[in-house]
Amino acid sequence: MTAFHQTSICAKLVKMFLVLPLQAFLALVLVFCACVSLSDSACSMTLLNAGATYCVDGYDNSKHPMGSTWTNKQCVRCTCSTNGMKCCDRMGRVTNLSQGCTVKYDNNKCTFKVYNPTNPNIKCSYGAVGK
């Protein structure tokens, strides 16, 4: 009868990284970082100048005090803090729209509708990014 020995995933990862050459390890770290940044692609972070007391919304140049949160007319929600200004898209943007279809954005409700203007019975396919 053989003994079953269970090793934690962390121990396996440490063992694997100890055997990998440095270049392979750095390549894995780079891939991981790229995946992390792609997962939050609808957001951006703007660093503030030292001593700043407010944030400036790049979409409409409005000023906002530290600690405030707002949604601008392009449906981008921003938060101003001493760490910087973080803004995230609240509404996806349509890509790869079916031929003959159109998109109508409602920036008041932060929604959109995809439809065929000549025949509403035709279902439109599309992709969306953001949100």
Accessible surface in RSA format (square Angstrom, percent):
REM  Atomic radii and reference values for relative SASA: ProtOr
REM  Chains: A
REM  Algorithm: Lee & Richards
REM  Probe-radius: 1.40
REM  Slices: 20
REM RES _ NUM      All-atoms   Total-Side   Main-Chain    Non-polar    All polar
REM                ABS   REL    ABS   REL    ABS   REL    ABS   REL    ABS   REL
RES MET A   1   243.77 126.2 153.54 101.6  90.23 214.8 130.21 110.7 113.57 150.5
RES THR A   2   129.82  92.3 108.74 110.2  21.08  50.2  82.59 110.9  47.22  71.4
RES ALA A   3   101.91  93.7  65.45 101.0  36.45  82.9  75.46 106.3  26.44  70.1
RES PHE A   4   181.03  90.6 147.28  91.2  33.75  87.8 152.10  92.2  28.93  82.8
RES HIS A   5   154.11  84.2 130.12  90.4  23.98  61.4  89.24  92.0  64.87  75.5
RES GLN A   6   147.48  82.5 121.99  89.2  25.49  60.7  31.83  67.8 115.65  87.7
RES THR A   7    54.17  38.5  40.93  41.5  13.24  31.6  30.59  41.1  23.59  35.7
RES SER A   8    67.99  57.4  51.31  68.5  16.67  38.4  51.93 110.6  16.05  22.5
RES ILE A   9   120.30  68.5 114.19  85.1   6.10  14.7 115.11  82.9   5.19  14.1
RES CYS A  10    84.46  63.9  82.93  92.5   1.52   3.6  27.37  69.3  57.09  61.6
RES ALA A  11    46.15  42.4  34.28  52.9  11.87  27.0  41.62  58.6   4.53  12.0
RES LYS A  12   114.84  56.0 109.21  67.0   5.62  13.4  56.81  51.1  58.03  61.8
RES LEU A  13    76.12  42.4  75.86  54.3   0.26   0.7  76.12  53.5   0.00   0.0
RES VAL A  14    88.34  58.1  86.20  78.0   2.14   5.2  88.17  76.6   0.17   0.5
RES LYS A  15   147.69  72.1 146.16  89.7   1.54   3.7  89.90  80.9  57.80  61.6
RES MET A  16    86.42  44.8  79.54  52.6   6.88  16.4  45.98  39.1  40.45  53.6
RES PHE A  17    71.22  35.6  60.33  37.4  10.89  28.3  60.42  36.6  10.81  30.9
RES LEU A  18   145.03  80.8 113.79  81.4  31.23  78.5 116.30  81.7  28.73  77.3
RES VAL A  19   117.92  77.6  93.70  84.8  24.22  58.4  99.00  86.0  18.92  51.3
RES LEU A  20    54.95  30.6  41.71  29.8  13.25  33.3  42.45  29.8  12.51  33.7
RES PRO A  21    83.70  61.0  71.82  65.5  11.89  43.2  83.70  69.1   0.00   0.0
RES LEU A  22   119.82  66.7 109.19  78.1  10.63  26.7 112.99  79.4   6.83  18.4
RES GLN A  23   137.09  76.7 130.40  95.3   6.69  15.9  65.83 140.1  71.26  54.0
RES ALA A  24    35.48  32.6  26.67  41.2   8.81  20.0  33.77  47.6   1.72   4.6
RES PHE A  25    70.48  35.3  70.48  43.7   0.00   0.0  70.48  42.7   0.00   0.0
RES LEU A  26    97.53  54.3  93.07  66.6   4.46  11.2  93.52  65.7   4.01  10.8
RES ALA A  27    54.14  49.8  47.32  73.0   6.82  15.5  53.01  74.7   1.12   3.0
RES LEU A  28    82.48  45.9  78.09  55.9   4.39  11.0  78.76  55.3   3.72  10.0
RES VAL A  29    62.67  41.2  60.25  54.5   2.42   5.8  62.60  54.4   0.07   0.2
RES LEU A  30   127.82  71.2 125.40  89.7   2.42   6.1 127.63  89.6   0.20   0.5
RES VAL A  31    90.00  59.2  88.42  80.1   1.57   3.8  89.88  78.1   0.12   0.3
RES PHE A  32   136.28  68.2 132.41  82.0   3.88  10.1 136.09  82.5   0.19   0.6
RES CYS A  33    66.89  50.6  60.46  67.4   6.43  15.1  24.25  61.4  42.64  46.0
RES ALA A  34    47.99  44.1  40.96  63.2   7.03  16.0  47.38  66.7   0.61   1.6
RES CYS A  35    73.28  55.4  66.38  74.0   6.90  16.2  25.04  63.4  48.24  52.0
RES VAL A  36    78.63  51.7  74.65  67.6   3.98   9.6  77.37  67.2   1.26   3.4
RES SER A  37    73.46  62.1  57.38  76.6  16.08  37.0  50.20 106.9  23.26  32.6
RES LEU A  38   129.15  71.9 117.73  84.2  11.42  28.7 118.05  82.9  11.11  29.9
RES SER A  39    96.19  81.3  52.58  70.2  43.60 100.4  51.31 109.3  44.87  62.9
RES ASP A  40    72.38  50.7  65.90  65.6   6.48  15.3  25.74  60.6  46.63  46.5
RES SER A  41    85.07  71.9  51.34  68.5  33.73  77.7  32.49  69.2  52.58  73.7
RES ALA A  42    27.52  25.3  11.58  17.9  15.95  36.3  20.52  28.9   7.01  18.6
RES CYS A  43    33.66  25.5  12.68  14.1  20.98  49.3   5.27  13.4  28.39  30.6
RES SER A  44    67.60  57.1  58.17  77.6   9.43  21.7  49.83 106.1  17.77  24.9
RES MET A  45    99.09  51.3  67.68  44.8  31.42  74.8  64.35  54.7  34.74  46.0
RES THR A  46    66.86  47.6  63.07  63.9   3.79   9.0  46.46  62.4  20.40  30.8
RES LEU A  47   143.76  80.1 122.94  87.9  20.83  52.4 122.97  86.4  20.80  56.0
RES LEU A  48    47.62  26.5  19.54  14.0  28.08  70.6  22.52  15.8  25.10  67.5
RES ASN A  49   130.66  90.1 118.72 114.7  11.95  28.8  28.34  68.2 102.33  98.9
RES ALA A  50   111.32 102.4  69.03 106.5  42.29  96.2  81.08 114.2  30.24  80.1
RES GLY A  51    73.74  90.9   0.00   N/A  73.74  90.9  43.34 118.9  30.40  68.1
RES ALA A  52    37.25  34.3  11.73  18.1  25.52  58.1  22.90  32.2  14.35  38.0
RES THR A  53    97.78  69.5  85.76  86.9  12.02  28.6  70.07  94.1  27.71  41.9
RES TYR A  54    90.41  42.2  85.36  48.6   5.04  13.1  51.39  38.6  39.02  48.1
RES CYS A  55     0.46   0.3   0.00   0.0   0.46   1.1   0.46   1.2   0.00   0.0
RES VAL A  56    64.65  42.5  53.46  48.4  11.19  27.0  53.46  46.5  11.19  30.4
RES ASP A  57     0.51   0.4   0.46   0.5   0.05   0.1   0.05   0.1   0.46   0.5
RES GLY A  58    65.37  80.6   0.00   N/A  65.37  80.6  35.76  98.1  29.61  66.3
RES TYR A  59   125.62  58.6  92.69  52.7  32.93  85.7  57.65  43.3  67.97  83.8
RES ASP A  60    74.51  52.2  45.53  45.3  28.98  68.5  35.52  83.6  38.99  38.9
RES ASN A  61   113.79  78.5  98.20  94.9  15.59  37.5  23.34  56.2  90.45  87.4
RES SER A  62    38.71  32.7  29.64  39.6   9.08  20.9  37.69  80.3   1.03   1.4
RES LYS A  63   136.98  66.8 111.71  68.5  25.27  60.2  65.18  58.7  71.80  76.5
RES HIS A  64    30.82  16.8  30.33  21.1   0.50   1.3  20.27  20.9  10.56  12.3
RES PRO A  65    87.51  63.8  86.08  78.5   1.43   5.2  87.06  71.9   0.45   2.8
RES MET A  66    60.21  31.2  38.33  25.4  21.89  52.1  38.64  32.9  21.57  28.6
RES GLY A  67    67.41  83.1   0.00   N/A  67.41  83.1  36.32  99.7  31.09  69.6
RES SER A  68    28.39  24.0  20.68  27.6   7.71  17.8  28.23  60.1   0.16   0.2
RES THR A  69    63.51  45.2  32.84  33.3  30.67  73.1  18.78  25.2  44.73  67.6
RES TRP A  70    30.32  12.2  23.18  11.2   7.14  16.8  30.32  16.2   0.00   0.0
RES THR A  71    53.36  38.0  22.39  22.7  30.97  73.8  19.57  26.3  33.79  51.1
RES ASN A  72    11.70   8.1   0.50   0.5  11.20  27.0   7.19  17.3   4.51   4.4
RES LYS A  73   165.47  80.7 158.35  97.2   7.12  17.0 107.95  97.2  57.52  61.3
RES GLN A  74    75.49  42.2  74.90  54.7   0.59   1.4  29.09  61.9  46.40  35.2
RES CYS A  75     0.12   0.1   0.12   0.1   0.00   0.0   0.00   0.0   0.12   0.1
RES VAL A  76     8.03   5.3   8.03   7.3   0.00   0.0   8.03   7.0   0.00   0.0
RES ARG A  77   117.50  49.3 114.01  58.1   3.49   8.3  26.95  36.8  90.55  54.9
RES CYS A  78     0.20   0.1   0.02   0.0   0.18   0.4   0.18   0.5   0.02   0.0
RES THR A  79    57.79  41.1  56.75  57.5   1.04   2.5  38.80  52.1  18.99  28.7
RES CYS A  80     0.23   0.2   0.00   0.0   0.23   0.5   0.00   0.0   0.23   0.2
RES SER A  81    38.44  32.5  36.67  48.9   1.77   4.1  30.67  65.3   7.77  10.9
RES THR A  82   119.06  84.7  91.32  92.6  27.74  66.1  68.47  92.0  50.59  76.5
RES ASN A  83   113.09  78.0  99.23  95.9  13.86  33.4  22.35  53.8  90.73  87.7
RES GLY A  84     0.88   1.1   0.00   N/A   0.88   1.1   0.03   0.1   0.86   1.9
RES MET A  85    13.16   6.8  12.52   8.3   0.64   1.5  12.52  10.6   0.64   0.8
RES LYS A  86    97.17  47.4  94.88  58.2   2.30   5.5  46.43  41.8  50.74  54.0
RES CYS A  87    10.27   7.8   8.78   9.8   1.49   3.5   3.43   8.7   6.85   7.4
RES CYS A  88    36.02  27.3  35.92  40.1   0.10   0.2  20.42  51.7  15.60  16.8
RES ASP A  89    25.73  18.0  19.80  19.7   5.93  14.0   7.75  18.2  17.98  17.9
RES ARG A  90   100.21  42.1  94.53  48.2   5.68  13.5  13.41  18.3  86.80  52.6
RES MET A  91     2.12   1.1   1.22   0.8   0.89   2.1   2.12   1.8   0.00   0.0
RES GLY A  92     5.94   7.3   0.00   N/A   5.94   7.3   4.17  11.4   1.77   4.0
RES ARG A  93    74.55  31.3  74.55  38.0   0.00   0.0  45.80  62.6  28.75  17.4
RES VAL A  94    23.71  15.6   2.26   2.0  21.45  51.7   2.26   2.0  21.45  58.2
RES THR A  95    51.88  36.9  44.52  45.1   7.36  17.5  46.78  62.8   5.10   7.7
RES ASN A  96   132.14  91.1 101.76  98.3  30.38  73.2  36.11  86.9  96.03  92.8
RES LEU A  97    63.54  35.4  36.05  25.8  27.50  69.1  36.12  25.4  27.43  73.8
RES SER A  98    32.81  27.7  19.83  26.5  12.98  29.9  25.69  54.7   7.11  10.0
RES GLN A  99   183.45 102.6 150.12 109.7  33.33  79.4  61.06 130.0 122.39  92.8
RES GLY A 100    49.81  61.4   0.00   N/A  49.81  61.4  36.77 100.9  13.04  29.2
RES CYS A 101    16.98  12.8   1.05   1.2  15.93  37.4   0.12   0.3  16.86  18.2
RES THR A 102    45.48  32.4  43.75  44.3   1.74   4.1  18.20  24.4  27.29  41.2
RES VAL A 103    40.72  26.8  23.53  21.3  17.19  41.4  23.53  20.4  17.19  46.6
RES LYS A 104   136.63  66.7 131.34  80.6   5.29  12.6  78.18  70.4  58.46  62.3
RES TYR A 105    77.78  36.3  56.10  31.9  21.67  56.4  47.79  35.9  29.99  37.0
RES ASP A 106    46.67  32.7  42.09  41.9   4.58  10.8  21.52  50.6  25.15  25.1
RES ASN A 107    69.88  48.2  56.39  54.5  13.48  32.5  14.63  35.2  55.25  53.4
RES ASN A 108   149.57 103.1 114.02 110.2  35.54  85.6  28.73  69.2 120.83 116.8
RES LYS A 109   154.61  75.4 131.21  80.5  23.40  55.7  82.87  74.6  71.73  76.4
RES CYS A 110    14.77  11.2   8.32   9.3   6.45  15.2   2.67   6.8  12.10  13.0
RES THR A 111    69.47  49.4  65.57  66.5   3.90   9.3  58.90  79.1  10.57  16.0
RES PHE A 112    55.37  27.7  28.74  17.8  26.63  69.3  31.26  19.0  24.10  69.0
RES LYS A 113   136.00  66.3 131.87  80.9   4.13   9.8  79.21  71.3  56.79  60.5
RES VAL A 114    27.47  18.1   2.56   2.3  24.91  60.0   2.56   2.2  24.91  67.6
RES TYR A 115    72.00  33.6  68.40  38.9   3.60   9.4  42.72  32.1  29.28  36.1
RES ASN A 116    10.32   7.1   8.62   8.3   1.70   4.1   0.00   0.0  10.32  10.0
RES PRO A 117    81.29  59.2  49.01  44.7  32.28 117.3  53.38  44.1  27.91 173.5
RES THR A 118   126.82  90.2  92.45  93.7  34.38  81.9  81.54 109.5  45.29  68.5
RES ASN A 119    55.27  38.1  54.15  52.3   1.12   2.7  11.83  28.5  43.44  42.0
RES PRO A 120   116.03  84.6  90.14  82.2  25.89  94.1  91.20  75.3  24.83 154.3
RES ASN A 121   141.05  97.3 108.22 104.6  32.83  79.1  30.70  73.9 110.35 106.7
RES ILE A 122    86.26  49.1  76.30  56.8   9.96  24.0  81.02  58.3   5.24  14.2
RES LYS A 123   191.49  93.4 162.56  99.7  28.93  68.9 113.34 102.0  78.15  83.2
RES CYS A 124    14.58  11.0   1.57   1.7  13.01  30.6   1.31   3.3  13.27  14.3
RES SER A 125    76.36  64.5  70.86  94.6   5.50  12.7  50.99 108.6  25.37  35.5
RES TYR A 126    99.31  46.4  67.71  38.5  31.61  82.2  33.34  25.1  65.97  81.3
RES GLY A 127    25.26  31.2   0.00   N/A  25.26  31.2  24.50  67.2   0.76   1.7
RES ALA A 128    55.25  50.8  20.78  32.1  34.47  78.4  21.49  30.3  33.76  89.4
RES VAL A 129    85.98  56.6  81.35  73.6   4.64  11.2  85.94  74.7   0.04   0.1
RES GLY A 130    35.39  43.6   0.00   N/A  35.39  43.6   8.51  23.4  26.88  60.2
RES LYS A 131   169.25  82.6 117.46  72.1  51.79 123.3  83.22  74.9  86.03  91.6
END  Absolute sums over single chains surface
CHAIN  1 A    10217.5       8132.8       2084.8       6226.4       3991.1
END  Absolute sums over all chains
TOTAL         10217.5       8132.8       2084.8       6226.4       3991.1
